[in-house]
Every structure is written in structure tokens, then in C-alpha cells.
Amino acid sequence: MGDNYIQVDVGIIGCGPSGLVTLKESLAEGHRCTVFEKSNLLGGLFTQAYQQGILVSSHLLTMFSDFVGKDKEILNKPRMLSFIEYSQYLNDYADYFHLKEFIQFQTEVKSLWKDYSDNKWKICVNNLNHIYSFDRIAICCGIFENASIPLFHNQHSFQGKIKHLKDIQFYEDFRNKHICIVGSGESASDMILAAAQYGKQAFLSIRKDHGFIIPRYIHGNRDEPADLDTSRAHHSIPRAWGVLHTYIDMIHSLIKSYFNSFFYQNEDQFDEYNLIRRTGIYMNLKQIQTSNIWTTFGTKNSNLVEALVKYKDKCSRKPGIKELKRNSIIFDDNSEEYVDEIICCTGFQILFPFLEQNSQSNSDMKRLANDAKISHNLFKHCFHPDFGDEIIWHGFARPALGAIPPLSELQARWFALLCSKKLKLPTKLEMNKQIYNYVKYLKWQLTSYRIDRLTNLTDYLIYSDNLARTIGCRPDLTRIFFQEPNLWIKLMCGSLLNAQYRLTGPHAKRKQAKEIILQARWIKQSNILYLIMLICYAFFWFVFGIESCKPASWYPL
């Protein structure tokens, strides 16, 4: 393997998508790996969440770069997988790359600390009788582990049940109940529709703005997931023009909706979908000054709109909760409603009890755990400047629009190369400087209100390209434009497949990546329009030097 070959022992905590891809990429670099998974299944959240759940990103965006899965037709007929189907995809991935032999199931990490006497990281599991020793640690337990439930005023007097999303397994549990769903994210959107379908009465409590609403499928057509619009051309639109771009995008969608209604006016199901789509557009436009397409997270699931439209007789939107009474809720508008259960779709706390609460921990470990809770204060959401590449957080960056697993894969490739000393991190001073500038940028784009509350939020394309530049696997779009124009148009106007980052660089699989990209379904009309818009913006930037017209991701932050 050469004189410069370096092999290290890597301990990986968690076996969801992030843990699996970390294992695969670390093994590809020749490292020795052990994965600790506290359950008896791989797949993380997707084996525990409500089993009627469906992903909000199509398989094209969610899949890893070098494994399509057993269903090869899904490139031409993309769709959102159910949680059960995605769990099977992860199992197939583990089988294909021979990963399961490195996983210790039903093994919970109780304690993690650094032993400075031998400069190793130590892990205690289960009964604490055995101590494992590692050179590097990858924390892959994810952002969906510890439920965050708000405290409501006068909560002690409420006789109904207060649950978290994690407590829900089957929609039928809502049958014949008065339900209040708190939150406006993608899971809340699923919950409110289920509550409206099965319950007697359903209320959706949203304190401020909802996420930018995007349906799972365009025009209700299961062959065209809405995230086929998540293209490089679309996501390179300058962020400073978010309000204008949102107006253009929403007006374009409205025109298409009314146009389609004219041609399909005798199809009741299509008319109903168009009504739901238009209502979602009007809801987005209503809050456009504070929440446009680039300044908030995407609710890539319009079930909340369907619930409000289709079940308007028993489903309604409410403001925040002011206080609870014995059998009812008083909302901020002073309306009062009888409720049996409150379902909190209010996110998760980021906690690392194996670092925080154990006899081995010293002040450094507790400080590390506390600092890592604020994901964007880590270098690229991954590394603490004080500990360098010794310990990484994988899967803690959440894209406002896009999917987490592709980001985890790029993080895993970066980490594996760092372990091999083929790449190195900047100095502590430089990392802190970049962290400061990065958070400053996020607050400009996504607003301080969201970034201070959702510290793991990031921009999908900008973050992906930033990691790809670091790894050396970002495709050379200028060269491809002149040499392979058919590939270039798919890279610009097709979905942001992670396969693009296998065209070049370490562990490139160019032939396979090119086949995936060229076979993948894409939407020509809207994405060609985005490309034309992007060219116009770029013209004003190049010719007149208007900085606000600089295309996003073209250059590093």
C-alpha cells in the first residue's frame, strides 16, 4: 500500500445512514473500524419512527453516490421511499459493501473520554466491564435521538396526554380523538393530516411562520417528485434575490396550476390537488417578506395544506398555545378548544450523555459535549477546533432544502482522508475564523431567529460544494461544458445527485457516476428556466460587478 500508508482504529457511535456511510468510507481507506449500535437493527431513526411515514426527499436526492439499490428503474421513475423501504435500502447497502461484520448490535455506548496517558479515546459499553481503545471517534447518533417537548403554562392541570412525535407509531391511534399538533415541519404536516383523517377534531398550532411549503410530488404525479427541481441551476440563484425569486417561482406555479385545471377540469381528483397546491402557494406568499424560499427551512410535504383544505370542517390552524386548562387549550388569540391529546412535533435536543454523565469524564469532555450541541460552531458542522480530526460529528448538518444522507457521505469521505493524513485541517486559529464567517453568512441568509434556534441548519448546495472542494471531488463544470455538454446540462438542470461528486477526486467512480447522472429523470421546463435566470444574474455580476448577483456556490464562502 505504499510507505505513506496510515491505518488507524476508528470507533463509530450509531448505525443509521451516517454511521453506515462513515464505516464504508473509513474501510475504503483501509482503517480498522467498530460500530456500536444500541438497538438490534441498523437504520437509526427509520426503524423507530411511525411506520406509515414516507420520506420527503426522493430516492435520487437521498441515495448515496455509489449505490442506487436493487430497484434500478427508480432512476427513471423516482419516488419517495417509505421509512420501511429506506431501512431496507440501508440494509442492502450494508450487504453490498460487506459492512455488517463490523457492527456490534445491542451495544450502547455508556462512556466516552480521552485518555491523555496514551493519547487514545476510550469507550465503555453496556455493563462497563470492557473498555475499547481508538485513535479516532465518529459520533453518528444523529439529531433525532432526544425529544424536545416544550413546557406549557399551567401544564400540570391538563388531564389529557402530551406526547412527542417519537411516541407515535400508528395514525390509527388518533381515531375519535380531539388532537392538537404543535409545529409546522414535515412530520407535523404528516401528523395533522392523520389527525384530520382519523380524529374527531384537529388543530394545528403554529407560533410564527411555517416552513416553505413544497409538495412531495409535482401535480400529484408520482413519477415527478417536487425535489427534481433541486438542481444546481436552481440552487445557484443568488440568495440576495430570494423574495424576487420566490415571487417568480410561485407565480409560475400558479399559472401552471390554473392552466392544468383548464385541461383537466373534469377530473375531480386533479382539481382537488390543484386547489391544495394553490392554497400552499398563497400560504407561502403571505409570509414572503420574512420566509422566502432561501431564508427558511423547507416543509417538503404539503399534507398540512391538504388537511386544512380537504378536512376544513374539522381541521383548523391556530396560533401558539397560551395556556392549558383541565380539558382544553387556550391559544394566543384567546380561542379555547377541547383537546384529548397534544402531539409535539417540536424537534429534538442535541445531547451527548456518554460525554456528559459518566465517572470518567473530565472538564474537557463536558466542555466538548456542551460546545458540540451548537452544531454550526463546529468546523463545517464536524470538528471542534480544540480536538482537530480526533473526533467528528457526522450527520448533524441539516439542509434547509435537500437531504441529510448525501451530506453525511461527503463528511465521511473527508473524515476518512483526514484519518489517512491525505488531507489535513487548518490551524485552530483558521478554523475559528472560518466558523465565525460561516455563522455570519448563515445568519444573513437564513436569519438570526432561525440560526440561533436551529443551529444545525445549512444550505444544501453551498455546503455540499464546500465539502467537495475540500475533498477535491467537485466536478470541473467548465471542462465538462466544452467536452461533454450532455453531461453538463444534466449536472446543471438535473437533481443534485451525490453521484456528481464521484466523477473525479479520491475514490472516484466516473463510469458508474456518469451512468447514474445521465439515466436519472429530470424536469426540463422549470430547470431550463432557472438556468436562464442564473445566466442573467451571472451577466450582471460579471459585466457590472453587482455583488448581490453573484451565483451561489460558484466560489467558496
N, C-alpha and C positions, 0 to 999 in steps of 0.2 A: 504493500500500500504506500510505500514511499517513506523516506526518512522523516518527513514532517507530519506524518500521520499522528493524530492525537485522539485518544479514546478516553471518555470519562463515564462515570456512573451517574445516571440521571434518575431521580425519584419523581414520579408524576402522581399528583393527587387528583383523583377524579377521572371517570372514564365515559364522559359524554363526548360530543363531537370534538371539543377542544383537546381533551385528554387523548383521544384516539389518534388525531392527526399529529399531535406532539410526539406520541410514541412512534408513529410511522416515519416521520421525518427524522427523528433522532436515530432510529435504527438505520435509515438510509445513509446516515453519515458515519455509521459504524460504532455508535455509542451503546453502552450496556444500560438497559432500561428496566425499571419495575414500576408498574402502575398499581395504585391502591384504590380500590372501588368498594365503598361501604355496602352497596346493595349486591344482589346476586345476578344483576343484569348490566350490560353496557347500554349506553344511550342517554344517561342522565335524566334531565327533565322530561324527555319524551316518553319515558317508561312510567312516569309518575303522574303526569298531568291528565286532565279529563280526557277520556279515551275517545270521545266523539270529536276531538279537536282536529283542526286542519291547519297546516302551515299557512303563513301569509306571504311567503315568498315561493315562487315557482321552483321546480327542481333545477332549472337552468341556473338560477342565481344561488341556490342553496348548496348544490353538489360541490364536492371537492374537484380540483382541477384535473386529476388524472384517473378518475373513476366515475363513470356515468351510472353504473349499476346494471342490473340484469335486464331492465327494460330499455332496450336500445332505441325503440320508437319514441321514447319520451323527448328526445331532442327535436323531433319533428312535430310531436304532439305534446307540448309541455303542459303541465298542470301542477296544482298544489297537492303535495302528498298529505295523507292523514298522519297523525302522530305515530300510529302503529306502522304505517308503511315506511316512514322515515327511520323508525327504530330498526326495521328490517334492513333498510339501506345501510345503516351503520354496521349491522352485523355482517352483511355481505362484504362491506369494506374491510372489516377486521379479518374475515376469512380469506379474502383475495390477497391481502398483504401479510397474512400469517401473523397476526398480532395477538391473538387470544392467549398464547402460551406465556406472554409477558404480563398478564393481568392477574392480580390477586383479588378475587371477589370476596365479598363479605368481610372486608378488611378495612376498618375505619381508622383513619389517622387521628390519634388522640393528642399527639405532641410532636412539635417540630421546633428545632432550635439549632443554632450554630455552635459547634464545639471548637472553640478557638485554640485548644491544645493541639489538635491535629488539622485544624482548618477544614473540617468536614461538617456537612449538615446531617443531623441525626433525626430519625423518625421512629416514634413508638406507635404501635398499633394495638387495637383491641385490648387485651389484658395487660399491656405494658411490659410483658416479660421479655420481649425481643426488641432489640434496637438495630435499625438499619442505618447504614452509613452511605452518604452520597457526596459527589463533587458538585452537582447542580440539582436544583429543585424547580419543578414546574407546577405551579398551583393552577389547576384546571377545574376547580369546583364550581365555577360559573357564577352568574349574577342572579340566579333564580333559586337559591338554596334556602334563604331565611326570610320568611314572610314579614312584611311591614304592614301593621294594622294600626290605623290612627285611633287616638283616644277622642271620643265624642263627649261633649258636655252633657252631664247628667247620665252618663252611660250606665251607672250602677242600678238605675231604676228601670232600665229596659228589660222586659220579660221575654222578648224574642231572642233569636240567635244572631250572633255576629260571627261571620265566617270570613276566611280569606279564600281567594281563588284556589289555592292549593288544596283546600278541603273539598272541592267539588270534583266528583268523579263522573256523575251521570246527569244529564239535563233533566231526566225524569224526576229527579229529586225536588224540582221546583213545582211539581204538579199541585194544583189547587192552593197555592200559597200566594200571599202578597209579598213581593220581593222588591228590595231596593238595591240596585247595583251602583257602587261608588267607583267612579273612574271613567276614562274615555279612551283607553288604549285598545289594543287589538283583542286582548282577552275579554275586556269589559264589553266590547262590541259583540263577541260571541255570547257572553252571559246574558245581556239584555234581550237579545233575540230569543234565546232559550227560555228566559223568564216570561217573555211575552207570549211565546207559543204554549208553554205548559202551565204557567201560573194564572191566578185569578186577576191579578193586577201587577203591573211592573213599572218601576220608576228608575230613571237614570239620573244620578246626581253628579253634576259636573261643576266644579268650583269656578273655573275660568274658561279659557279656550280649550276646545278639543283638539286632538291631533289632526293633521291634514288628511282628510278622508279620501281614500283611494279604494275602489272596489277590487276584489280579488281577480275578477275576470272582466274583460272589456265587452260591453254589450251583452253580458250574460253568456258569452260563447266560451265553453270550457276549453277550447283549443287556443285561446288567446288570453293568457294571464296578463293582468294590467302591468305587471312589472317587466314585460317585454319592452316597455318604454324606458326602463332603467338602462339607458345606453350611454356610451361615452360622450356622444354629441349632446344629449340632453343634460347630463350631469357636468358638462364643461361650461354650461351657461354661467356667466359671471354672477356671483352671489349678490352683488350690489343691486342687481336689477330684478330681485325676487318678486316684488309687487307687480311690476310690469309683466314679467314672465308668467306669473300666476293668472293675471287677467287674460293674457293671450291664451294660455292653456285652457282655462275654464270656459272662455267664450268659444274657443274651438270645439271643446267637448259638448257644450250646449248646442251649437249649430249641428254637430253630428247627431246628437240625440234627437232633436226635432226633425232632422232630415230622415233619420231612420224610422221615426214614428209615422211619418207620412207614407213610407213604403210598406211598413208592417202594421198599419193601423187596424187590421182585422185580427191580429194575433194578440189576445189579451195578456198572455204571459210576457210578451215583449214590451207591451205598453206599460205593464206594471214595473218591469225592470227599468225602463226609461224614466218613469216617474221617480223611482228610488234614486237613480243616477242624477237626475236634475236636482232633486232635493239635497243630495250630498254636495253638489256644486254650489248651490245657493248658501248652504251652511259654511262652506269654505270661504266664499266671497264675503260673507257677513263679518268675518273676523280677519280679513286680509291684511289690515294695517298692522296687526300685532302677530299674526300667524300665517305667513305666506309659505309657499312650497319649500323655501330654503331655510326658514327661521324656526321651524318646529319639527317634531318627530312625525313620521307618517303613521296614521292609523290605516294600515293596508288591509282594511276589512270594513266594508260598508254595512255590516249586519246591524249596527246601531241605527242607521238610517232606515233600513228595511223594517226594523221593529217599530220605529216612530211612524212610518207611513202605513205599513200593512196592518198593524195592530193598534191604530190610533185610538180606538175606543177603550183600550185597557193598558196602553203604554204611553208614558209622557216623560218629558225631560224636566228635571228640577235643578235648582242651584245647589250650592253646598249645604251641608247639614248644620243647622244652628244648634239644635239640642235634641236629646231623646226623651221621650216620656215612657210610661209603662208599656203601652202597646202601639206607639206611633212615633213618627218623626216630625219635627218642626224644621222646615227648611229656611234658608236665608231670606226668602220672600214672605215669610210668616205663614205660608200654607202648611197645613197639617194633614198627614196621611197615615192610615192604619198600615202597619207592616209586621209580617211574621219573621222575616229574615233580612239581614243586611249582608250583602256579599261585597267584600272589599277587594277590588281589583286595583290595589294601590301600590303595587310594586314590591320590591324586596330590599332587605337590608344587606349590605355587604359586610360580612363578619368572617373572621378567621380565628375561631376558638382554639384551634390547635396551636396557634401562636400566642394567644392572649391568656388562656386559662390553663396553665399547667405548671407543675412544680419546677420544670427545667427552664422555664422562660426567664430571661434576664431583661433588663430595661431596653436593650437594643431590639429584642424580638417584639416586645409590646409596642415600642415606637414604630417598628416596621409594620406591624399589623394595623396600627392606627392610621399611619400615613397611606397605606395601600387602600384604605376604604375610599379615598378620593382618587378615583381611577385616573383622571386626567392630570393629576400631579405626579404620576409615574412617567418615566420617559417613554413616549409613544404608547401609553397605557400599559406598559410592560415591566419596566425596570426601575427600581429605586436607585437613585444616584449614589447612595452610600454603599450599596452592595453589588453594584455592577451587574454582570451577567451570571452571578452565582444563583440568583433566584428570579424567576419570571412569573408574571401573572398572564395566563393565556385565556382568551375568550371574554375579557372584561370590557372590551370596547364595543359599544352598541351603536350601529349606524342609524342615523335618523331615517334614512331610506336605504333598504338593502338587507342583507342577511349577515348574521354573526359568523357562521362556519367558514366562509371564504376568508374573512379577516383572521380568524384563528389559524388557518392554514398558512397564511403569509407570516404570521408571528412565529409559528412552529418552524418554518424553513429558516427564518432569521436566527432563531434560538439555536437550532442545530448547527448552523455555520459558526455561530459565536463559540459554541462549545468546542468546535474543532479548531478554533483560532484562525479560521479562514476570513473572518470578519472581526472587528473589534468595536467596542462602544467608544463614543467620545469621552473626553475627560469629564469629571464630575462638574466642573465649572461650566463647560459647554452644554452638558445635559440640562443643568438647571436653567441656563439661558434659553435653550430651545423649549423647555417646558413652559417657561414664562410667556414666550412669544406664541406658543401653540394655544395656551388657555386664553390669552388675549384675543387671538383670532377667533376661537370658538365663541367667545362672548360677543364679539362683533357680529358673527353670522347667526348664531342660534339664540342670542340674547342672554344676559346675565341671569335672568329669572330661571331659565331652563338649565343652564350650565351649572349653576350653584345647587340646583335640586337634583339634576340627573348628571352626575359627574362622570359617567361613562359614555355620554353621548358624543358622537363624532360624525364627520362627513364621509360617506362611503367611498366615493371615488378619490377624493383628495387623500384620505388616509391610506387606501389601498396603493395608490401610486407612490405615496411617500415611502411605504414599506418596500415596494418593488424597486424603487431607486436604490434604497439601502442594500437590498439583496443583490441587485444587478440583474433583475429579471423583467424590468419594464420593457415592453416591445418598442422597437425603433420605428415609430409611426411614419416618420419622414421617408426612411428607406423603403418601408413596406408600400407606401403610397406610389412610389415610382416602379417598384419591382413586382408587386403583387396587388394590383388595385382591387381585385375581387375580395381578397382577404382584408384589405384596408377598409372597405366600405362596411364589411361585417363587424370589424373591430370598432368602428365609429358609430354605426347605427344599429348594430345588434345588441342583445343583452350583455351586460357586463360580466361575462363568464370568467371565472378564475383561470380557465384554460389559457387565456391570453398571457398569463404570467409563466406559462411553460414553453413559450415559443423560443425563449432564449434564457441565458443565465445558468446558475447552478442547478443541476438535476433537471435540465430542460428535456422535454419530450415533444419535440417540434412536430413530428408527423402526426402523433395522436392528438395534440392540441389543435393543430390546423384542421384536422378532420372534424373534431367536435365543434369548432367555431363555424366552419362552413356548413355543417349539417343543421345547426341549431335554427329553429324558427325565429323569424324576426318580423317586425311590423314596419313596412316601408313608409307609408304615408306620413305618420307623425314624426318619425325619426329623421326622414329626409328634411322635413320642415325644421326640426331642431338643428340639423346640420347647416341649413341655410342661415338660420338665425345666428348660429355660432360664427359663421364666416363673416356676417355683418358686424358682429361685436368685435371680432379679431381685426377687421379692417379699420375700425375707429381707434383701436388700440395701437396697431402698427403705424398707421398714417398720421394720426393726430395726437398720439400719446396719451389718450384718455385712460387713466389707470383703472377706473371702475369697469371698463370694457375688457380688461384682461381675462381671457378664458380661464376658468378654474382648473387646477391640476396641471396646467401646461409647464409650470416651473415649481420647484419646491417652495414650501412656505418660507 
